[in-house]
Amino acid sequence: MSKRYDTSKQWYAIHTYSGYEEKVAESIRQRADSLDMKDKIFQVLVPKEKMIEVKNGKRKVVEKRIFQGYVMVQMKMSEDAWYIVRNTPSVTGFVGSGAEPTPVSDEEMEKIMKRMGREEPKHKIDYNVGEVVNIIDGPFKGFDGTISEIDAAKGKLKVLVNMFGRETPVELDSLQVKRV
């Protein structure tokens, strides 16, 4: 009793144990190679995006997984291709309704690909609006202020600094402040 599958080339989301995404992607690639399934399993990718992190006062561009615990596989769905992917170690299943894997829409894949291919890394700012920070650099060094806005794209914070009894908004780089 074989099921009717849509045998066009489509993307599917596979759920894995978090932290094993790369290992699962590599295993699926190797299995597709060794079991001669290159005509059914085409691409395997772990969606990532570039982000700027600040560690010890230095900026560093790092790649972060967009979806923890997911791997994207482009394949022609068939009983044997589904079996190979489903039985890869650390794969917990396909994303879909019931027992049927559901393809990821082209629009959704376009968004994911666009997010992955973005050249401008996002700044990783782990401050929140309303948080009190101390300014450690620039003309307002030594002042404390409250974060009123965060611009993650530019890595900038707007901090309200109390000067002469009034709150004055100051735009600062996220590297110019530290937690109080």
Residue pairs with C-beta under 8 A, 6 or more apart in sequence:
2 79
3 79
3 100
5 77
5 78
5 79
5 82
6 77
6 103
7 76
7 77
7 78
8 76
9 42
9 74
9 75
9 76
10 74
10 75
10 76
10 77
10 103
10 104
11 72
11 73
11 74
11 103
11 104
11 109
12 72
12 73
12 74
12 75
12 77
12 85
12 94
12 95
12 96
12 101
12 102
12 103
12 104
13 67
13 70
13 71
13 72
13 94
13 95
13 104
14 24
14 28
14 70
14 71
14 72
14 73
14 85
14 91
14 93
14 94
14 95
15 69
15 70
15 91
15 92
15 93
15 94
15 95
16 24
16 69
16 70
16 71
16 90
16 91
16 92
17 69
17 90
17 92
18 68
18 69
20 90
21 46
21 65
21 68
21 69
21 70
21 71
22 46
23 90
24 71
24 88
24 89
24 90
24 91
25 44
25 45
25 46
25 71
27 88
27 89
27 90
28 41
28 44
28 71
28 73
28 84
28 85
28 88
29 44
31 37
31 41
31 84
31 88
32 38
32 40
32 41
32 44
32 84
35 84
37 80
37 81
37 84
39 76
40 75
40 76
40 78
40 80
40 81
41 73
41 74
41 75
41 81
41 84
41 85
42 74
42 75
42 76
43 72
43 73
43 74
44 71
44 72
44 73
44 74
45 71
45 72
45 116
46 65
46 71
46 72
47 65
47 66
47 67
47 70
47 72
47 112
47 115
47 116
48 63
48 64
48 65
48 66
48 116
49 63
49 64
49 66
49 115
49 116
49 118
49 121
49 122
50 61
50 62
50 63
50 64
50 118
50 121
50 122
51 61
51 62
51 63
51 64
51 121
51 122
51 123
51 124
52 59
52 60
52 61
52 62
52 121
52 122
52 123
52 124
52 155
53 59
53 60
53 61
53 62
53 124
54 60
54 124
54 174
54 175
57 175
59 175
61 121
62 124
66 112
66 115
66 116
70 95
71 91
72 104
72 109
72 112
73 85
75 81
75 85
77 101
77 103
82 94
82 101
85 91
85 94
86 93
86 94
94 101
94 102
95 101
95 102
95 104
96 102
104 112
120 153
122 152
122 153
123 152
123 153
123 154
123 155
123 174
125 150
125 152
125 155
125 157
125 174
127 133
127 147
127 150
127 157
127 174
127 177
127 179
128 147
128 150
129 147
129 148
129 149
129 150
130 146
130 147
131 146
131 147
131 179
132 144
132 145
132 146
132 147
132 180
133 144
133 145
133 146
133 147
133 157
133 159
133 177
133 178
133 179
133 180
134 142
134 143
134 144
134 177
134 178
134 179
134 180
135 141
135 142
135 143
135 144
135 145
135 159
135 161
135 170
135 172
135 176
135 177
136 176
136 177
136 178
137 173
137 175
137 176
138 172
138 176
140 161
140 170
140 172
143 161
143 162
143 163
144 161
144 162
144 180
145 159
145 160
145 161
145 162
145 170
145 177
146 159
146 160
146 167
147 157
147 158
147 159
147 160
148 158
148 159
148 160
148 169
149 157
149 158
150 156
150 157
150 158
151 157
151 158
155 173
155 174
155 175
156 171
156 172
156 173
156 174
157 171
157 172
157 173
157 174
157 177
158 169
158 170
158 171
158 172
159 169
159 170
159 171
159 172
159 177
160 167
160 168
160 169
160 170
161 167
161 168
161 169
161 170
162 168
